[in-house]
């Protein structure tokens, strides 16, 4: 700090000049105090008295100068300490400013990350909303057509009945009416499942897989084919899963219905549906195998889409696997399906433990490695 050091140099120069002047005054005083030769005794006494007075004055003046010099030295030392303290204070404040600058930089970086995450969340929500809107549009369009189809079938059967019929024709007509009614009931049931998955909150409970499977085997869709199919059900005795029973039932019901409906018609093998449920760490693994018709490889990426059917000849309505996907998403589970066309299909599901009271919708990963059965 040159502006502060310069006065100190001036002070040192002033002290040197002052000491020089003081020495000259003392020498001069001593010269004046020396008696001249040839003076009278009375004059000598007066000169001695005057010299004595001058010496005391010089002593007092010297003491005063020394005191003043000491004060100047103390002032310089105090100023030097003050300058040092100012330097230390400036360094401390500089460090504080650097710390504050680092904190501001860190806060800005955190804000940037938060903004990036928010943008990602907004983009993800926008994509999900767009997807939901597209699904809704498709749902309304296809639902209106699929609901009208069984009604027109019933109307056509009524017109045939008006023409008259014998017992065999009557039996055939009643079977057609029953099939149409069952198909419509299944479709409306899946509509209800989709609405339940999308709009209701669930309380978790312990899952009784044996009871769920028994109820599914007694359902009209599965019971129709029960006599033709061999069921192999294996549920671990110590299985324990805390989840939502209704959603687990939706998953198993649609998958088992697919396996049953699309069983093999070949005479050289017995149609088989094998269900295995086992504990895998803190999760539960479900494996459903059937030796049915499988699914062609080019259909694998599409089978979980809304209203997707493997072919126009399919008796399904394209909702079964869509319901499975939505239910697994809500349970935070995973699904992986393997299949070989005209030979077999195996669906692997992993369901985690859910301890919360209610279940929030969270997308789950879906793998279509070699995917399963055609949609019911």
N, C-alpha and C positions, 0 to 999 in steps of 0.2 A: 504494500500500500504506500506508494511514494509520497502521497499527499500527507500521510501521517508521520513518516519517518523524517521528512525534511525539517520540521520544527525542532526535532530532537538534535539534529546536527547543529542548527542555529544555537540551541541552548549550550551545547558543548563549546562552541566558539565564543559565546558570551562569557562563559565561566573563565576561559583562558585569558581573555582581555581584562576581565575584572581582577584576576589574581595579579596580572602584570602591573596594572594601575596601583593596586594595593601595595605591591612591593616598592614601586617608585615613591609612593607617599611616605612609606616607612623610612626609606633611605634619606629622603629629603628632610624628614622630621629629625632624624638622627644628626644630619649635617647641621641643621639649624640649632640643635641642642648642644653642639660642641662650643665651649667658651672661647672667645677670641683672645689672642695674646695682648697684653697691655691694658686690660680693663681694670677698673677700680673695684675695691672690695665690695662696696655697696652695690655697685652695678652688677658685680658677680653674683651676689645673693639674689638680686632680682631676676637675673637670667636663669639661675638655678631653679628658682621657684616657678618661673614661667616654663622652663624646660620640663620640670616635674609635672606641671599641669598638662603640658602638651603630650608628655608620655602617657599619662592616664587617658587622655582623650584618644590617643592613638590605640591604646589597649582596648578601650571601649569600642572604638571604631572597628578594630580588628575582630573583636568578639562578635560585633553586630554583623560584620561581613561573613564571618564563619557561620553564624546562625542562618544568615540569608542563603549562603551556599548550601548548607545542609537542607534548608527548605527546598531549594531548587533541585537538589539531588533526589529528595523524597518525591517531589512532584514528577520528576522524570521517571522514577521507578513506578510510581502510581500510574503514570500515563502508559508506560510499557506494559504493565499488567492489564490495563484497560484494553490496550490494543490486542494483547494475547487473548483476553476473554472474548473480544469481538471476533477474532479469527475463529476461536473455538465455537462460538455461537453460530457464526456463518456456516462452518462445516457441519454442525449438528442440523441446522435448518436445511442445508443442502441434502444431507442424508434423508431427512424427513420428506423433502420434496421428491427425492428419488423413490422412496418407499411408496409415497402417494401415487407417483406416476406408474409404478409397477402395479399397484392395486387397481388403478383406473384401467390400465391395459388388460389386467386379468378380468376385471368386470366386463370390459368391452368384449373380450373373447368369449366369456360365458354368455353374454347377451347374443353374440353372433351364433353360438351353438344353439341357444334356445330358439332363436328366430329360425334357424335352419330346421330344427326339430318341429317347430310349429308349422312351417311351410310343408314339411313332409306329412305331418298329421292332417293338415287341411287337404293336401292333395290326395292322401289315402281315403279320407272321408268323402271327398268329392267323387273319387272313383267308385267307392262302395255305393254311394247314393245313385250315381249314374247306372251302375249295374243293377241296383234294386229297381230303378225305374224301368229299365229294359225288361227285367224279369216280370215286372207287374204288367207292362204292356203285352208281353207275350202270354202271360198267364190269362189275362182277360180275353185275348183273342182265341187262344186254344181252348180255354175252358168253355166258352160259348159254343164252339164247334163240337167238342167232346161231349158236352151235356146234351146237345141236340141229337147226336147220332143215336144213342139208345132209345130216345123218345121216338124218332122216326122209325126205328126198327120195330118198336112195339106197335106203332100205328100201322105199319105194313103187315104185321102178323094178325092184327085185328081185321084188316081188309081180307086177308086170306081166309080167316075163320068165317067171315060172312058168306063165302062161296059154298060153304058146307064141307063136311069132312067126316071120315070114319074114325074108328078108335085109334088106329095107328097114326093117322095124321094129327089127331088131337094130342096124342102123347108127344109127337114131335114138336107141335106148336107150344105145348106147355114147357118142354125142355128149352126151347129157344127163348121163351118168355123168362124162364128162370135164369138162364145164362145172361140175358140182357140185364135183368134186375140185379144179379150178383155183380156184374161188371160196373153198373152205375153205382151200386152201393160201395164197391171198392174205391171208385174214383172220388165219390163224395167223402169217404173216410179219409183219403189222402189229402183232399182239400182241407179238411178239418185239422189234420196233422200239421200241415204247413202253417195254417193260421195259429195253431197252438204254439208251434216253435217260434214264430215271429213275434208274438204279442204277449205271451204269458211269462210270468216269473215263476220259478219253481223252488220248492224247498227240498233239500237233499235228504236222502235216507239210505238205509242199507238195502242193497239190491239182492233179491231172491231170484237167481237165474232159473232154478228148477221150476218155480211157480210160473214165471214168465213164459218159459218154453212150453209148459203144459197148456197154458191158455192159448198160445199160438197154434199148437197142434189141433186144438178144438175149433179154431176159426173156420168159417165156411170155405175159404180159398184153399187152405191146407188140407182140411178134412176131405175135400173132393178127390184128392189124389193120394190120400193116406194109404189106401189099400194096395197101391202099386209101388210104393216107395219104402225102402228100408231106412229107418232113422237110427243113427248111432249118436247118442247124447252122452257126453262126458263132462261133468262139472265137478271140479275139485271140492272135497268136503269142507276144507278150511278156507274156502274163498270168502273174501270180504272186500266189498266195494261200496264206498259212500258216493252216491251219485243221484241222478234224477230218474226214478223208476219208469215214468211214462216215456221219457226220451229213449231210454235203453230198450224199452218194449217196441217203440217205433222202429228202431234200428234192426232188431232181430226179426221182427214180424215181416218187414219188407224184404230183407235178405233171404229168409227162409222161404217166403212166398215165391221169390224169383227162382230159387233152387228147385222148388217143387214144380212150378209151372213149366219151366224150361228143362225138365229132366229128359234123359235120353230115351228115345223111342226104339232104340236098337234091341233086337231080341237076344243078342249074345251077352248082355250084361244086365245086372239088376240095378235099377235106379237107386242111388244111395245119397243120403244127405248126412254128413257127419259134423257135429258141433262139439267143439272143445273150448272149455273156459278154464283158465288157470291163473294163479297168482304169479306175477312177474315183478318182484321187488315191491315197490309201493303202488304199482299199477296192476291192471287186470288185462290179460291178453285173451282175445276171442278169435277163434279160427273156425271158419265155416267152409267145408269142402263139399263139392258135389261132382258127380261124374256125368254131368249133363252135356248140353250142346256147346257150352263155352261161348266165346265171342270172337269174331274176326279181329285181327290186329288193328285194322284201320278204324275200327269203332272205339277203340280204347280211350282216346282222349276226350270223347264226347259223352260217355254214358252217364256222367253225373249232371249233365245239363238238363234244365227244365224242359219237359215234354219231349225229350229225345227218345226215339224208338229205333230199334235195330233195323226194322224193315216195316213196310206198310202191312205185311202179313202178321205182324206181331199183335197179339191180343192185349198187350199192355197199353197204358196211357202215358208212359214216359214220366211218371211221377215217383216211382218207388225209390230209385237210387238217388234222386234229387232230395227226397225226404231224408234218406240215410245221411247224405252229405250235410244237410242243414243241422240235423240232430247232433252229429259228431262235432261240427263246428261249435255248437253251443256248449257241448260238454268238454271242449278243449282237448279232444282226442285226435287220433290219427287213424287213417285207413290206407291199406295197401292191398291191391288185388292182383292176383296172378291167374292166367288162364291159357289153355291150349285149345284151339278151336276143335269142336267135335269130340273132345276127350274129357276135360275136367276144368273146374274153376275153384280157386281158393281165395277167400277173403280174410285178411288179417286186420284186426282192429285192436288198438290200445286205448284204454280209458283210464285217466288219472283219478286219484282220490280228490273229491271236492268237499272241503270242510265248510265253505261259506254257506250262509242261509239261502241266498239266491244266486242264480247263475246268470252271468253276463255273457253277451254274445261276443265271442272271440274267434276269428278265423283259424282253422286248423289246416296243416299241410295235407294235401291229397296226392298220392302217388298213383299213377296209372301205368304201372310197370308192364304188366300183361294182364289186362283187367278182366273183370269177372263177367258175371251173367248178364244177359240182356235185361232191360228194365221191365218190371212187371206192369 
